[in-house]
C-alpha cells in the first residue's frame, strides 16, 4: 500500500519546477493532492493529467493574505483537513537592494513567507484535532549569503526558517512536525531562460562550489520531502535540512 494512502497533501507553487515534481511524487505515494498556484492557470495544470490519480487544482492569489486564509480554511473544511502542507511557492526578483520599492519588497515577503504563515494557520486547525500533521517549508541556499541582488527573497526565506523553528515548538504539543528543506541550485528550465548564453558558465560556477559534482534535480528535493512527510520522520521537527550537494 502506498505510504500516504488516505492522506491529503496541499502543495503550493505547484506549477513550478520543484512543485510539479512534488505533486507527481506525492500522487505516486498515494496521497490525495491539491495543487495550489495562481488563479487562471488551470490550462497549465493539464501537466498533471497523466498522473496515476487525479490532482485537484486550486487557484489562489497568495499576495492577498485575507482571501487566501478564507479560501484555504474553506478548502480544509471541505476536505476534512489537510494532513501534509508543503509551502513551496516563491516569487523572486533579482536587482540591487536600492532598486526595490517598498511595495516590491513587501510583495515578495507576502508571497514567499507571510502566505506560508496564513496557510499553516488555516491547515493546522484540523491537524490539531487529529493530533498529527506534517508541514514542510522550502527555505533556500541563498541564506548562506553567496548571491547578490535577492534581498527581499533572502529575507523572506529567512522568515520561512524562523517559522520552522517557532511553529515546530508551538505545534509539537499536538503531534505536528514542522521542518524546512533548503534546496541548493536546482537544475531547471528557468535557469537557462534567466542566464541565456551564460547558462553553461553558471553551471560550472555551481559545480565548483558543490562538494558533490552533479547538479541537484527537482527529484532530489521531492525525495527529501517524502521522507519528512513519512512516519520515518515522526521524531524529526524544527530542522532545516540542506539538499545542496555540500555547498
C-alpha angles and dihedrals in degrees: 000000000000109000096236097045108143092018127114120217124195112200121186125205084031097163095056125095095266093034095058091050092049091051093049093047096049091047089052089052091056102259124143098237129208110194112206122197139130121321116261095032096107092117091056089050087070084090086082094056095096096054119114093249132031119268121211113224114214117191112208134161104225090190087072102066098181093050090045093054092048094047096046093045089055091046092052091050090051093049095042088245139315118266099190124033119187114188099202103139116116139167119201136186124182118213138107115294094244090058093063118094118218088251092054091048092050093047092058092046092048095050097038103042116356089059090053089056091050093047092048091051091050096046100038094066092074091037089058091053091050091044091228142072143134124232121185124187121197108225122172147246086233087081086079088070100238095129134066128208099037102093099139091043094050091046090052092049090050087055089052089055089050090053090053093053098043100037093047087061096046097041097039089081087068097047093258119142120212119189140158134226117207107199121201122216101321115204109245144153089248089063092060092045091050099046098033111179090004093062094102091049090051090049091055091046091055095048092048089060099043120085090215111059103221129083120258113250128206087247090063089060094045091050090058093044091053090051093050091048093049132089088252088072098047092120095045116094139140091031130132105205118199118221096182108121091255103304 
